[in-house]
C-alpha cells in the first residue's frame, strides 16, 4: 500500500516543483547585459546600444528600467550588468568623490579604471538638471532665475525622489541659493509633470532634454549661481569587455558624438508623446531595421505570467519549508515563540521596496533577490497561523493522544498538525496573496513579472500598459485564493469539515 504524504509536504512539493519548472535553463554563452534607469532617455540609450550590438553581430540583452543611479552603479560594479548609460555630473557629484564638479572625461576615466570600469567620450549632448515652472505662473510671479524663488517662500516644490536625496540635488540646491521653501514633496519624475500641469505643485526638477518641457509650456529657470554641473551623456562599461566583447565596446565608442541635444529631445518626444516603441526610435536613429520580434500582447503576457508565478511559487515554497517548523517550535516553547513571531513581524514592517533593495548587495539584481525578499515577507502569516493552530488545540485532545501512548513525533504528525491544518493553510493562503501583489515591485530590480508593464506605463503615462500588469496581477491573486480554498477542502480531514459546517 502506497504511503500518503502529509498535506503540508504535498503543498510544499507542488510550489517548489512549479518554481523549478519555471526557472530558465542555463545557456552556453552569456550575452552582453545592458542596463538602463527608470526614465525614457536612459531606456532609449540602452536600446541604441542593443540595436548597435545586434547589428555588429554581438549577442546582447537589455535589462530595462532597473531603478535609480545607485542600483545601476552597484549592478555594474558587481558584474550583474556589463554597461549602462550615465552622465558625467552624476559621476562627479553622486558616485565618485574628490573630483571637481565639471571634471573632464580623462579625469573620470582615470578614477574609474581601478574599479574595472571604462567610460566613453560624450555622446554629443548634455542632459542637465534644471528647475521648471509653468510659463504662465512664472510670468505672473516675475520668476526667471532660480534665485527669484527666494521672494516666494510659499511655493510648493515637487521633486523626483532621487533628486530629493542626491548630492547634486535638492539639499545642495537649497544650500547654494538659501531657498526658504518648506513645502517640498517627493514624486516619481514621470508623474511630476502632470502634478505641475494640474497646479498641485509650482516647481519641479527637469532634465533639459525632456520632451515634456515644450509640451506643457514650461519655463526652465536660469541657474544664475551655476549650481548644476554639466551632465554629458556617456556609456559606462566593464573593462573586461575589451577582451571578451571588443566589438560591443566598439559599438559604444561609435555612438560618441553622434547625438546632439535636439536629436535626443526628438527621440524622447517620439516615445513619450507619440507612443513609438523605444527600439523603433533607436533603430530609426541608427538607420537600421527595428527588431520585429515584439510578439504582441499575448506572448508578452505569457512571459510576464511565467516570471510572476515563478517569483511567487519559489518564495512561497521556501517559506513553507522554514515557517512551519518555526511555528511548531514557537508553539512548543512559548517564550521563544513570542520572540520568533515578533522577529517575523518586524520583517513584515520593512517597506517592500526597501526590502528588495536590501537584497541587492547580497544577491545582485534579478530573480533571486526578489525571491529572497518575498520569502521574508511570507514568513509571518505562516509562522503565526501555525503557532495559533497548534496552541488552539483543545487540551483534552492532547491528553487523549498522550493517554494512547503515542510518542511526541507521532502525536505531532497524526493528531496535532491535522487539527491545525486549516489554520496553517489559511496562513499559507495569506502569504501567497500578499506575494502576488508585492512581486509587482520586483520589476524595479530586474526580476520582471507584472510590475514591468506597470512601471513602463507609469513612465509613459500609458493607462493601457498599467492595466496590462495590474489586471493580470489581480486575477492571479483571485486564482491563488480560489486554489487554496480548494486545497483546504481537499486536505482538511472529513471529520473536521463536518464539524466546521455545524
N, C-alpha and C positions, 0 to 999 in steps of 0.2 A: 504493500500500500504506500502510495507516494505521500511524503510528509508535506503538510501545508505550511507555507511560510507565514510568519507573523505579519499582520496587516501593515505595520509601520515599515517593515523590511520591504514588502512589496511596493509601497508607495515610494520609498527611497530609491529602489532599483529602477522604477519607471522614470523618475526625474533624472537620475544620473545617466541612464541609457539614452534617454531622449537628448540630453545635452551632449553626450559623447557623439551621437549620430550627427548632430548638427555642427560639430567642430570642423573647421576647414582642414582638408588634407594637406600635408606638407608638400611644398613644391621644391624642385631641384635647384632652381636658380632664383635668388631673391631679386625682385625688381628694385629700381631706384625709387625711394619713397619721398615724395614731395609733399610738404605740409603747407597749410595756409591758415590765416587767422579768420576770425568770425566777422569779417566785413567784406563787402563786394570787391573792392580793389584787390585785396590780398588773394581772393579766390580767382580773379581774372589772371593775376600774375602767376598763380600756381598753374592755371590752365595753359598759359603761354609756355611755361617750362615743360609741361606734359606734352603739349602738341609738338613742340620743337624736338623733344626727345624721341617721340614716336616717328617723326619724320626722318630723324637721323638713325633709325633702327635700334634705338635703345629701349628696352622694356622698362616701363615706369608706371607708377600709380600715384594718384593724387589723393591724399588724406585731407579732405576739405574741412574747413571750419572747426579746427581743433580747439579753439578757445583764444585766450589772450596771449600777450607777449611772453609772459613767464612760462606758460605751458609749452609754447613752441620752442623757446630757447632751451628749456630743460630737456625736451624731447630730442633736440639736435645734439646737445652735449652727451646725452645718454645713448645715442645711436638708434633711437626709436624712429627718427626720420633722417633723411640724408641732406635735405635742402629746404629752404623756405624763403620767401621774400621778406625783407626787413628794411628799415630806414635808419640813416646814419644818426639822426638826432636821438632816436630810441637807443641806439648803441651807446652813445656818449652819455646820455642822461639817465638811462634806466638799467642797462646791462653791464657796461664796463665803467669802472671808476678811475678817476685820476686823469682823464683826458679833457682838453678844452671842449666847450660846447660845440664849436664848429671845426673839430679835428678833421683833417683830410683823410682820404681813403688809405693812403700809405700808412698813416699812424694807426688807423683801425686795423689794417692788415697785420701790422707788427704785433699789436695786442692780441689778436685772435689766433695767430699761428701757434703759440704754445698750447692753446686749448684744442688744437687739432681742427680748427675751423678756418675755412677760406672765405674770401669776400670778393665779389665782382666790383668793377667800377660802376659808377652811376648808370642807371638805365636811361637817363636822359631827362628826368623830371624830379621835382621836389614836391612832396605831399605834406605840407607843413600844417601843424595845428594852428587854429585861429579861433577867435570868438565871434559869433554871429548873432544878429538880431533881425527881426522883420524890418524891412526898409521903411515902412510907414511909421512904425513905432520909433525907430532910431531917428528919423527925420523930425518927428513931433517933439522928441526929447532933446534934439540937438546933439546926438551922440555919433561921433565919427571915429574916435580913438578909444582904446581900452581905458586910458586914464580919465576919459569923460564919465566913466561909470562911477567914479568917486562922488559925483554930485547927485547920485541916485541910489542911496543905500537900500531903498525898499524894493529894488528889482529882484525878481526871482530867477535863479540860475538853475538849469538842468543839464548836468554834465554826464558824459558816459562814465560808467562805473570804473573803468580803467583810468580815465583821466583824473578821477577824484583822488587817486592814491599814487599816481606816478610822480617820480622825481621832477619831471618836466611838465607836470600837470597843475591842478588847482592849488595845492599847497604852496608851490613856488610862485605861481602867478599872483596869488593873493598877497604874498610877502613882498614881491617886487613892486607891485602897484599900490600896496596898502589898501586893498579893497575892503569895504566895511560890510558887504552883503552877508547876511546870516541865513537867508532862506535859500539853501543850496541842496538840491536833490540829485541822487544818482539815478541814471536812466540807461537803458540799452540805447546804443548810438543810433540804431535804425529807427527807434521809436521817438527819439528826441525831436526830430524834425516835425513829426505830427503834433507833438506837445507844443512846440513853438508856434506852429501854424494855427493851432486852436486857441492860443493865448494862455495855455496852462503854465508856461514859463516865458520869461522875457529874453533870455540869452542862453545859448548852448555852445559847446565846443564843436568846431568844424574840422574836416580835413579839406585842404584847399582845392583838391580835385573832385570833391563830391558833386555829383550831378544835381543834387537837391538844392544847391545854392541858387542857381538861376531859376529853377522850377518853383521854389517857394518865395522867390523875390526877396532874398536875404541880403543884408549888408554885412560884409566882412570888416570888422573893426581893425583899424591900423594898430599894429604892435609898436607904439611910439616909444617904448622903453626897451625895445629889442630883447624881449624875454625869450621868445621861442627860437631855437637853433634851426639850421637847415635840416630837412628830412629828405635827403636824396634817397630814392629807391634803389636798392641793391638786392642781390641774392646772397645768402649765406649758404655754405655747403661744407660737408665734412671733407677734409683734405684727403682722406683715404680714397675718395672718388677719383682723384687724379691718377691713381693706379688701377682701381677696379672698374671705373667707368669714365675714361677720359673723354669719350665722345659726348657724354652728358655735360661735363664741365665745359666743353667747347660750345655746346648749345647755350649755356648760361652766358658765357662771355660774348657770344654772337648777338645777344639781346642788348648788350651795353650800348648806350647812346641812341637806341632806336625808338624810344618812346618819349615824345615831348608832353608837356602838361596838357595841351589841347587834345592830343590823341588819347591820353589816359582818361580825361574827363568825358570824352565822347564814348569811350568803351564803357565807362561806368554808367553813363546815361542810357545806352542801349540795353544794359542789363536791368538797371533799377527802374527806368521809366517806360521802356518799351517791352520788357519781358523776354528779351532774347537770351538764350542759354549762354552761360559763360564760355563753354567750349566752342560754340559757334562764333562768338565775338573774338576769341583768341585765334581761331583758325582764319577768320576773315582778315585779321590784322597781319598774320604771317603769310597770307596769300596761298593757303593750302585748303584742302577739303576737310571739313569738320568730321570728326569721328561719328559715324552714323549709327553706332550701336547704343542708342539711347534706350530702346526697348519699349517705351511706353509705360503706362500706368501700372498694368498688372505685373509685369516682370519686376518692376521696382517694388511694388507692394509685397510680392513674394519674397524678394531679397530682404526687405526690412522686417518682414514677419519672421523669417528664419533667424535673423540676428537677434530680434527681440525675445523670441521664445528660448533661444539658446542662453541668453543672459539670465532669464527668469528660471529656467529649468535647472541649470548647473548650480546657481547660487542657492536655490531652494533645496536641492538635493544635499548639498554640503551642509546647509543649515540644519536640516533634519538629522543628519549624521552626528552633529555635535549637540544640538539643542535638546533633543530628547534625553540623552544621558545626563546633561546638565540639569534638566528639570527633575529627573529621578533623584539625582544627588541632592538637589535643593529640597525635595520632599523628605528625604531620609535624614538630612541634617539641617534642622530648622535655622540655626544661626548662619551657617554657611549659605543656606538657601536665600535668606534675605540679602546677603551680600551679592550673590550671583544675580538675583533679579534686579538689584539696584545697579549693578555694573552694566547689564544689558540695557537697562533703562536709560543710563547715561549715553550709551552709544546711539540710542534712538533719538536723543535730543540734539545730536550734532547735525547742523544743516546739511541737506542732501548734497548740494554742490560742493561744500567744503569736504565732505567725506570722500567724494570722488577725487578731488584734487589731492587730498592727503595720501591717496594710494599711489599717485604718480611716482614719487621718489622711490617707492618700494618695488613697483611692478611695471613702471613705464606707462605708456598710453595704450589705449585699445581695449580689448575684451577683458583681459584678466584683472586689471584694476577695477573695472566696472563690476565684475563678478564679486570681487572681494568686498567692495562697498555694499553691494546688495546682500551679500551673505551676512554682513554685520547687522544690517537693518532687519534681517529675517529672524534673528535670534530671539528677541524679546517676546514676540507673540507665542512662539513655540515653547520656550522655556517657561513662561508664565502659565500657559494653559496646561502644560504637562504637570507642573507643580500643583496647580489648582485642582486638576482632575484626580491626582493621587491623594492629595490631602483631603479632598472632599468625599472619599470613600467612607461609607458608614463603618464605625468601629466594630459592630457585630459581625460584619462580613469579614473583616480582617481576622477577628478572633475565631470565626468558623474555619477559615483557611488554616490558621495556625493549629487549631484543635485536630485537624485531619493529619497533622504531622508533615505537612509539605515544607520542604526546605525553602529558605528566603528567595532563592533564584527562581524556583518553580512557582512560588506564590506570585512573584512579580509578573512572570510571563503568562501564567494561566488564569490568574484572578485579577490582579491589580491593573495591569495595562489594558486588558479588555474592558474593565469597568471605567477606566479613564479615557478610553479611546475616543469617545465623542468630543471631549474637551480638547484632546490633543489634535484631532483633525480640524477642529474649529480654529485652533492657533495656526496650524499649517495653512488653512484656507486664508486667514487674515494676512499672513506673511506673503502668500502668493499674490493676492490682490494688491497689496502695498508695493510689491516688487514690480508688478506690471506698470504701475504709474511712475514709480521712481526711476525705472530703467529708461524713461524718455530722456533723462538728463545725461545718460551715458554717451550720447552723441557728442557732448562737449569735450570728451576726451578720446574721440575717435573710435568708439565702440559701435556706432551705427544704431540700428533699431528705428522705432517710430519717431524718436526725437530728431532724426536728421531732417525729414521734411518740415517738421515744426520749426526748427532753428532757421532753415533756409526761408521758410515762409515769413517768419518774423523779420529776417534781414531784408527780404524783398518786398515786404508789406503785401504779401500774397495770401489772402484768406484761404484760397483753394489748397495751397500747399500745406498750410497749417492743418486744415481738415484732413488731408491725406495721412497725417500722423495721429491727430487727436481722435478721429473716429475709429480707426482700427484698434488703437490702444484701449478705448472704452469698450469696444466689442470684445476684445481679448479678455479684459477684466471680467466682463459678464460671463464669458465662456468658462473662464477659470473657476469663477464662483459656482456656476452650474455643475461643472465637472466634479468639484469637491463635494457638492451636495449629493451627487450620485455615488461617489466613493464612500461617503459617510454612511449612506443607506446600505451599500453593499457590504462594508466591512464591520458595521456595528452588529453584534450578536442579536439574533431574532428576539430573544427574551427582553433585551434592553430596548429594542424598537417598540415592542408591545407595551412595555412599561411607560415609555415616553408618550404613547398615544392616550393613555388613561388619564 
